[in-house]
């Protein structure tokens, strides 16, 4: 059973979302403030739903930094009433995997939670072999971590998903749209140029990956 944590200070909304999460069969925990949520960082949480604007001094941005520092592969959904591009951009830069603007449909949120959990932990997200060595890197599929010289490479969830997708399909060429569907899901609406930005960040963190750019089409990982 997946464990989902909700950080939301609006009590009525918090109660409603928790009700829906439980109805979907998830083990749930909720926090009213960022300070309270920080105390739960050490818990074994499979997915976080974070409101950006929280009472007190600890914001959703502070929380995602702490969550990703503990385990960079833990998926996070950001929510915000402001619905501004800067919120989405900052969330993506800090490693969020999805963004939902308030007011949102609770049923839509449940669908996003389900899709994100399936992409992160589903059978297609792991190889039969749980540890793989590639070039100078060691990929642990169970722990969703990547090591180089026994040092952890701090990848965001989407960077890790892209890496494993390429590793499981070495030498095969993929279009931007194919990568977009796998990493972001088929329900994503937006520019396919986010793929280029994700590839750029992955290359910076893992320069020994030989990812070839196929101009006008997409990318492939060269063995």
VENLINNOR-V841170 format. One record per pair of residues at least 12 apart in sequence whose C-alpha atoms are under 8 Angstrom apart, sorted by sequence separation. I is the first residue (numbers start at 1). GAP is how many residues later the second one is. D is the distance in Angstrom with one decimal. If there is no record, write none. Layout:
i={I I}
gap={GAP GAP}
d={D D}
This chain:
i={6 18 64 130 136 137 180 209 210 78 136 210 98 127 126 145 177 180 14 126 144 176 179 4 162 165 176 60 78 83 76 77 78 82 83 97 176 34 76 77 78 79 80 81 82 11 33 34 35 75 76 77 78 79 80 81 162 4 6 8 9 10 33 34 35 75 76 77 78 79 80 81 161 3 4 5 6 7 8 9 33 34 35 72 77 79 1 2 3 4 5 6 7 8 9 34 1 2 3 4 5 6 7 8 33 34 38 41 158 1 3 5 7 34 37 41 48 50 52 158 7 47 48 49 50 51 52 53 68 38 42 46 47 48 49 50 51 52 34 41 45 46 47 48 49 50 51 65 7 47 49 61 64 64 64 61 77 125 120 126 125 159 163 5 158 159 3 4 7 75 120 127 173 176 3 4 5 6 7 8 75 159 175 176 2 3 4 5 6 7 8 159 174 175 176 2 3 4 5 6 7 174 175 2 4 9 75 173 174 8 9 173 174 155 173 172 173 171 172 155 170 171 170 171 153 169 170 171 170 166 167 166 96 97 95 96 97 94 95 95 119 47 115 46 73 73 136 72 135 135 72 73 75 72 73 74 72 73 69 72 20 24 20 73 97 68 17 21 16 20}
gap={12 12 12 12 12 12 12 12 12 13 13 13 14 14 15 15 15 15 16 16 16 16 16 17 17 17 17 18 18 18 19 19 19 19 19 19 19 20 20 20 20 20 20 20 20 21 21 21 21 21 21 21 21 21 21 21 21 22 22 22 22 22 22 22 22 22 22 22 22 22 22 22 22 23 23 23 23 23 23 23 23 23 23 23 23 23 24 24 24 24 24 24 24 24 24 24 25 25 25 25 25 25 25 25 25 25 25 25 25 26 26 26 26 26 26 26 26 26 26 26 27 27 27 27 27 27 27 27 27 28 28 28 28 28 28 28 28 28 29 29 29 29 29 29 29 29 29 29 30 30 30 30 30 31 32 33 36 36 37 38 39 39 39 40 40 40 41 41 41 41 41 41 41 41 42 42 42 42 42 42 42 42 42 42 43 43 43 43 43 43 43 43 43 43 43 44 44 44 44 44 44 44 44 45 45 45 45 45 45 46 46 46 46 47 47 48 48 49 49 50 50 50 51 51 52 52 52 52 53 54 54 55 60 60 61 61 61 62 62 63 64 70 70 71 71 72 72 73 73 74 82 82 82 83 83 83 84 84 85 85 86 86 87 87 87 88 89 89 90 90}
d={7.7 7.7 7.5 6.0 6.0 7.7 6.6 7.5 5.5 7.0 7.6 7.4 7.9 6.9 5.8 8.0 6.4 6.5 7.6 7.4 7.4 6.1 7.2 7.9 7.6 8.0 7.8 7.8 6.6 5.2 7.7 6.0 7.9 7.2 7.2 7.8 6.3 6.5 5.0 5.8 6.2 5.8 6.8 5.8 7.4 7.9 6.1 7.5 7.5 6.9 5.5 4.7 4.7 4.8 5.2 4.4 6.2 6.6 7.7 7.4 7.5 7.8 6.1 7.2 7.8 6.0 6.8 5.6 6.3 5.6 5.7 6.7 6.1 5.9 6.2 5.8 6.4 5.8 6.4 4.5 6.9 7.6 5.9 8.0 7.4 6.7 7.3 5.4 4.5 5.0 4.9 4.7 4.8 5.4 6.3 4.8 6.1 6.0 5.6 6.5 5.6 6.3 5.9 7.1 7.6 5.9 6.8 7.4 6.3 6.5 7.7 7.8 6.8 6.9 7.6 6.3 7.8 7.2 6.6 7.8 7.3 6.2 6.5 5.9 6.2 5.9 6.2 6.9 7.4 7.7 7.8 6.3 5.2 4.8 4.8 4.9 4.7 5.6 6.7 7.7 7.8 7.2 5.8 6.2 6.0 6.0 5.8 6.7 6.8 7.9 7.3 7.3 6.9 7.5 7.5 7.6 8.0 7.5 7.9 8.0 7.6 6.5 7.8 6.6 7.8 7.9 7.6 6.1 7.7 7.4 7.6 7.6 8.0 6.8 5.4 5.9 6.3 6.0 6.2 6.9 7.8 7.7 5.2 5.1 7.9 5.3 4.9 4.8 4.8 5.0 5.6 6.1 7.6 4.2 7.5 6.0 6.8 5.8 6.2 6.2 6.0 5.6 6.6 8.0 7.6 6.5 7.3 7.0 5.6 7.4 7.3 5.7 6.3 7.9 4.6 5.7 7.8 5.8 7.1 7.8 7.1 5.3 5.3 5.1 7.2 7.8 6.4 6.4 6.5 7.0 7.2 5.9 7.9 6.8 5.0 7.7 6.7 7.9 6.7 7.6 7.8 7.4 7.6 7.9 5.8 7.2 7.1 7.8 7.0 7.5 6.1 7.2 6.1 5.9 6.1 6.6 5.4 4.6 7.9 6.4 7.4 8.0 7.9 7.2 7.9 7.5 6.5 7.0 7.9 7.4}
